[in-house]
Amino acid sequence: MLESLGSLTGSPWIYAMVALSVLLDVFVPLLPSGVLVITAATAAAAGSAATGQVPDVMALILCATTASVLGDLAAYRLAFRGGARLDRAIARSRRLTTAQERLGHALSAGGGALVVLARFAPAGRSVVSLLAGTAHRRARDFLPWSALAGLSWAAYSVALGYFGAHWLGATWLATAVSVAALFGAGAVAAFVMRPRPGQAKAG
């Protein structure tokens, strides 16, 4: 399968598949967009080993980054115009209310590293994009951090697949190790973002 995907990497379809998956997983976090990016990068490395040609990994990174920012923007605008229903849903959850306040303070203070960190956490991208829109944060405060988050995530995912294939070979083992490393980064991000007892009381 890696060999067939490797041939697909040279066509526009693989980039379309990556873009669509990354774009939509802000709304459906269960979509395996990270797995697809890693698999495409692994196949690209396999193609380079077989043909001696350097795969266009930069195009893969650019594709995933662009789709990530566009998805964030869509979720942000949807929440921005969501009206009272979404506000009431957030108000019913103390955790979401606290997260909204933390995000607002971080963006206002220029500390949007929270947006970058959330990009790696499971469903973190969705929560941050929706909360930024619901809180009516300025797009110029949110989007630069969204772009940095998308670029960091895309570059990390592609690097995992590409270098994993070179170090372990273009096999399912390399893909599995790379995917595990991506999930590991997500687990660390989720742990770091977890509200501390003092913060929960303050919220």
C-alpha positions in Angstrom: 0.0 0.0 0.0 2.9 2.4 0.7 4.2 1.7 -2.8 0.8 2.6 -4.3 0.5 5.7 -2.1 4.0 6.6 -3.1 3.0 6.8 -6.8 0.0 8.8 -5.8 2.2 11.3 -4.0 3.4 12.5 -7.4 -0.1 13.4 -8.5 -2.3 16.3 -7.2 -4.7 13.9 -5.6 -2.7 13.2 -2.6 -2.5 16.9 -1.8 -6.2 17.2 -2.3 -6.9 14.3 0.1 -4.6 15.8 2.7 -6.1 19.3 2.3 -9.7 18.0 2.6 -8.9 15.9 5.6 -7.0 18.7 7.5 -9.7 21.2 6.6 -12.5 19.2 7.9 -11.0 17.7 11.0 -11.6 21.0 12.9 -15.3 20.1 12.7 -14.8 16.3 12.9 -11.8 15.7 15.1 -12.0 12.0 14.6 -10.7 12.3 11.0 -7.2 10.9 10.8 -5.6 13.9 9.1 -2.3 13.5 11.0 -2.1 9.8 10.1 -2.7 10.7 6.4 0.0 13.4 6.4 2.5 11.0 8.0 1.6 8.2 5.6 2.0 10.5 2.6 5.4 11.7 3.9 6.5 8.1 4.5 5.4 7.2 0.9 7.3 10.3 -0.4 10.4 9.1 1.3 9.9 5.6 -0.1 9.7 7.2 -3.6 12.9 9.1 -3.1 14.7 6.0 -2.0 13.5 4.1 -5.0 14.0 6.8 -7.7 16.7 9.0 -6.2 14.4 12.0 -6.5 13.7 14.3 -3.7 10.0 14.3 -2.8 8.1 17.6 -2.7 7.7 17.5 1.1 7.6 21.3 1.2 4.4 21.2 -1.0 3.0 18.7 1.5 3.8 21.0 4.4 2.3 24.0 2.6 -0.8 22.1 1.7 -1.4 20.9 5.3 -0.6 24.3 6.8 -3.0 26.2 4.4 -5.8 23.7 5.0 -5.3 24.0 8.7 -5.5 27.8 8.7 -8.6 27.8 6.4 -10.3 25.2 8.7 -9.5 27.3 11.8 -10.8 30.4 10.0 -14.1 28.6 9.1 -14.6 27.4 12.6 -13.7 30.9 14.0 -16.2 32.7 11.7 -18.9 30.1 12.3 -18.5 30.7 16.1 -18.2 34.4 15.7 -21.6 34.5 14.0 -23.0 31.6 16.1 -25.2 33.9 18.3 -26.7 33.2 21.6 -27.1 29.4 21.3 -23.4 28.7 21.2 -22.8 31.3 24.0 -25.3 29.5 26.2 -23.7 26.1 25.5 -20.3 27.4 26.6 -21.8 29.2 29.6 -23.2 25.8 30.8 -19.8 24.3 31.0 -17.4 25.7 33.6 -14.5 24.1 31.9 -15.3 25.7 28.5 -15.9 29.1 30.2 -12.5 28.8 32.0 -10.9 27.8 28.7 -12.5 30.8 26.9 -11.2 33.2 29.6 -7.7 31.7 29.4 -7.7 31.9 25.6 -8.9 35.5 25.7 -6.2 36.6 28.1 -3.5 34.7 26.1 -4.5 36.4 22.8 -4.9 39.8 24.3 -1.4 39.6 25.9 0.1 38.3 22.7 0.7 34.9 24.3 -0.9 32.9 21.6 1.5 30.0 22.2 -1.7 28.4 23.7 -3.1 28.3 20.1 0.1 26.5 18.9 0.0 24.0 21.8 -3.7 23.3 21.3 -3.0 22.3 17.7 -1.3 19.2 18.9 -3.8 18.2 21.6 -6.8 16.0 20.7 -9.7 18.3 19.6 -7.7 21.2 20.9 -7.7 22.9 17.5 -11.5 22.8 17.4 -12.0 24.1 20.9 -9.5 27.0 20.5 -10.9 28.1 17.1 -14.5 28.0 18.3 -13.8 29.7 21.6 -11.8 32.5 19.8 -14.9 33.1 17.6 -17.4 32.9 20.4 -15.4 35.4 22.5 -15.3 37.7 19.4 -11.5 38.0 19.5 -10.0 40.0 16.7 -9.0 37.9 13.7 -5.7 39.7 13.5 -4.9 38.4 17.0 -6.0 34.8 16.3 -5.0 34.1 12.7 -1.2 34.7 13.0 -1.1 32.2 15.8 -3.3 29.8 13.9 -0.9 30.0 11.0 2.1 29.3 13.2 0.2 26.4 14.8 -0.7 24.9 11.5 2.9 25.2 10.2 4.3 23.7 13.4 1.9 20.8 13.3 2.4 20.2 9.5 6.2 20.4 9.6 6.3 18.0 12.7 3.9 15.5 11.1 5.8 15.5 7.7 9.1 15.3 9.4 8.0 12.3 11.4 6.9 10.4 8.3 9.8 11.4 6.2 12.7 10.8 8.6 10.9 7.8 10.1 11.0 6.2 6.7 14.6 7.0 6.2 15.6 5.6 9.6 13.4 2.6 9.9 12.6 2.0 6.2 9.4 2.7 4.3 7.4 0.1 6.2 4.3 0.0 8.3 6.6 -0.1 11.4 8.0 3.3 10.5 4.5 4.7 9.9 3.3 3.2 13.3 6.2 4.7 15.2 5.7 8.1 13.6 2.0 8.0 14.4 2.8 7.1 18.0 5.2 10.0 18.2 2.4 12.3 16.9 -0.1 11.0 19.4 2.6 11.3 22.1 3.0 15.0 21.3 -0.8 15.4 21.6 -0.8 13.7 25.0 1.9 16.0 26.2 0.1 19.1 24.9 -3.1 18.0 26.5 -1.3 17.5 29.8 0.3 20.9 29.7 -3.0 22.6 28.8 -4.9 20.8 31.6 -6.2 23.4 34.1 -4.5 23.3 37.5 -6.6 23.2 40.6 -5.8 26.8 41.4 -6.7 27.9 37.9 -10.0 26.1 38.0 -11.0 27.9 41.3 -9.9 31.2 39.8 -12.1 30.6 36.8 
